[in-house]
């Protein structure tokens, strides 16, 4: 927030906090249960979506009329603030979707061991950490946009490489591709934070930093939710199209949770004749995640390219207009 006028005690935006919490809860619920527990097009989902939209609009109008709002929407008039937060939202959408569903592909489709799953997943975290560390070593003030674009390009390259995955992909290929994705995320996460911070006055750093972290968390949650629905739809669609019979008990276990495919007792109960069919069905579901992650990575790159250049007027730090009392 901008500093308040001298002598005036700031007021807590309790109404805004309450509405914001309900709206975010509604959004998270929609993308958590949508496509899994509740069909996207169903009366209950329509009601939940309508209530969430109403709460979001109510929150917006309340914040516009509050003396000390928890979110000042004038921040969004800053080009780099909006695009920087959009980029981290999309990058988080991508990498957390991989974190959530790559294990399903590696163990459920490739038939690799849990240890090999862990090895491949470590590469995402390792790449993220090393990417952020490398940027910290080589970064110079004024070049954040260039590094953000470079990171988004690396993120997109890694995501596109997952489209080459199949039922014969090796653990080495998985490790290298996910490492590339992690490096790209490391660049984007740190560069966009600096870009967002540089888009406002120093006294607003706390709010914009918190909003950046919120955007990262929200992107990951929505990404996992959307991709979860797509995995479920793709998996059961492939099973229905298959001519190989799968025991009804196995299908019921998958309907309860698709993660059951990772359990050793579940895999041991799959008939040998149906094993390849099941692995192909899992791959069909997870491949949709790879496609969506690639699209999200491309949109992240687009946000980074549209960031204002360091010498542009739109990148200059500007004081936000004071709210009339």
N, C-alpha and C positions, 0 to 999 in steps of 0.2 A: 504493500500500500504506500501511497504518497504520505508524507508526514502530515499530521493534522495541524490545524491552525494553533498558534500559541495560545495557551490558556484554556483550550477546549479539551475536555476529557473525551477520549474516543469511546464509542459505544460498541458493545458486542453484537454482532449480527447473528443472533440466535435463531431468528426465523429463517434467514438464508442458510445457515448451517443445517437446520432441520430439513428444509426442502432439498438442499443439495444432497444430503445423505439418502433421502428417500429416492431421489431421481437416480443416483448412482446405483443404489441397491436394485432398482427396477432394471436398469441397463444390464447390470451383471447377471441378474436372474434370467433375463431374456436370452442372453448369449450363453448361459450355462446350461439351461434346460432345453433351449430351442433345438429341434432336430434330433434330440436324444429322448428325453422324457415326454416332451410335448411337441406335437407337429408344428412346423412354422406357420402353416395356415390352419388355424383352429380357433374356435370361439374364445377359449381361455387365453391363448397367445394374443389375440386381437385386443382383448380387454386389458391385459397386462401392458401391451404396447401403448394403448390409448392412455392409460393412467400415467405411464412413465412420461409420455410426451406432454401431458397436461402439467405434471409436476415440474418438468424441465422448463416449460414456458412460464409457469408461475414463478419459478426461481429467477428466471431472467428478468421479469418485470419487477420483482421485489428488489433485486440487486440494483436495478436502474434507479430506484427511488430511495435507496438506503444511504444514509450519510457516510457510513464506514462499511462498505460491502466486503465480504470475504473474497470476492473475485470482482475486480474492476474490469468491465468489458472494453474499456478504452485501450487496454493492453493489446487487444487483437487488431487495433489499427496500425500497430507496428508490424511491418511486413516480416521482419526476421523473427519476431516472437511467434507469429502464427505459423510460418513455414518451418521454423526450428522445432516447434512442438509437434507439428504434423509429421515431420521426418522421424522423430524419435518414436512416435506412436506407431508408424508403419514398420519401422525397423524392429521394434519390440514385437509387433504382430508376427513378423517373420520368424525371428529367432525362437520365441517361446512356443510357436507352433512346432518347430523342429524339436525343441526340448521335449514336448509332450508326446509327439507321435512318431519320431524317428525310432525309439525303442521298439514300438509295435512293428515297424517295418523290419528292423534288423533281426529281431528274434522271431516274430510271427511269420515273416515272408522268407527271410534268408535262412532261418533255422539255426542261427548262431547262438552261442551261449550267453548267459547273463553277464559274464565277465567281459565278453567282447562288446556287448551292449554298453557296459560302463565305460570301456575304453573309447568307443566312438563318441559317447556323450561328453566325456572329459575334453575332447577336442574342441567342442563348442565353447566351453568355459575357458579353456586354455587360450584359444584364439582371441576371445573377447578381452581377456586380461592383457595378453601380449600386444594386441592392437592398441588398447588404451595407453599402455606403458610406452610403446613406440611413439605415439603421438605426443605424449608428455615430454619425450626427449627432443623431438625435432620441431615441435610447434614454435611458431613465432607469431606475435600479435599481428593481426591483419590478414593472416592466411587461413583462418578457420574455414572459410567457405570452400577454398580449394581442397582442403583435407576432408571436409564433409562430402564433397562430390567424389573424391577418391574412395572414401570409405563406402559410400553408397554403391559405387561401381563394383567394388570387391564383393559387397553383400549380394548384389544382383548376379555377379558371375558365379558365386557359390550356389545361389538358389537355382540358377539355370542348369548348373551341372547336376543337380539332383534329378532333373528330368531325364537324364541318361541312365538312372538307376533301373535295375531290373531284378529278376529272380536269381541272377548269377553274379551280382555285384559282390566284390570282396570287402573285407573289413578295412583293408588299407585304403581303398577308394572312399569308403564312408568316412574314415578318419580325416583324410586330406580335404574332402569337400566340406565337411562340417567345420574343420579348422579355418578354411577360407571364409565361411559364413561368420564365424566368431570374430575373425580379424576385422571384417567389415563392420560388424556391430560395435567393436571396440572404438573404431574411429568415429562412427556416427554418434554414439552415445556421448562422447566427451566433446566433440566439436559442436554439436547442437546445444549442449549445455552452455558453453562459452558464448555461442552466438546469441542465445536467448538472454543471457545475463548482460551482454553488451548492448542489447537493444533498448534497455531502460536505464533510468537514473540509478545511482548507487543505493539510494534508500529503498528501492523496490526489489533488491536482489533476493531477499528472503521469500517473497511471494512468488516471483517468477521461477526461482529454483524449485520450490515446492510443486509448482504447477508442472514443471518439466518432469519431475519424478512421478507425479500423478499420471501424466500422459504416458509415461513408459509402463507403469503398472496397468493402466487401463488398456493399452494396446495389447499387452501380453494376455490379459484376461479375455478380451474380446476375440483375439486370434485363436486361442485355445478353444473357446466356445464355438465359434463358427466352424473351425476345422473339425471339431469333434462331431458335429452334426453331419459334415460331409463324409467323414470316415465311416460313420454308421450307415449312411445312405449307400455309399459305394460298396461297402462290404456285403450288406444284405442283398443289394441289387445283383452283385456278382454271384452270390449263392443261389438266388432265385433263377438266374439264367443258366446255371450249371446243370449238366445232365447227370452228374455224379451225385448219388444219394448221400446226404449227411444225416446222421442220427438226430432225431428231434431233441434229444437231451443236450446235444452239443449246441444246437441252435438256441435252445432256451438259455443255456449258460452265456452265450454271446449276447443275447438280448438283455440279460441282466447287466452285463458289463463287457464291452469288447476287450477290456484289459485282461479278461480271464484267459485269453489266448496265450498270455505270457506264463501262465501257471504250468509247472511240470506235469501235474496230474491231469490237466486238461489236454495237453499235447500227447500224453501217453494214451489217452482214451480215444484219440482220433484214429479211425481205421486207416491202414496203409493206403488203401485205394483212394481215400478222400483227402489225404494229406496235401497233395499237390493242389487240389482244388481249393482247399482252405487257404493255403499260402498265396495262391493267385487272387483269392477274394480279398485277403488282407492287403495285398499290394494294390489292388484296384481302389480300395478306400484311402490308403495313405498317399497314393499318387496324386489324388485330388489336393492333398495338403501341399505337395510340391508345386503344383500349378498355382494355387492361391498364394503361396509364399513368394513365388516368382513375380506375380502381379503386384503384390504388396511391396516387394523390393524395388520394382520399377517405379512405382508411385513415390517411394522414398527418395529415389534418385531425382525424380522430377521436382520434388520439394527442394532438394539441395541445390539443383541447378537454378531454380527461381529465386534463391536467396539473393538479397541485394549485395552488390560488390562493395568491397571496403571503401572505395572512394566515391560511392554513390550517395546521393542525398538521403535515400531511404534507409541507409545503414547508420546514419548519424544518430547519436543518442539524443532524444528529445524528451522534454518534460511533458508528462501527461497533463491534459487540461484539468484544472481544478473543478471539483464538483460544486455546483451552487448549493448553498446551505439554505 
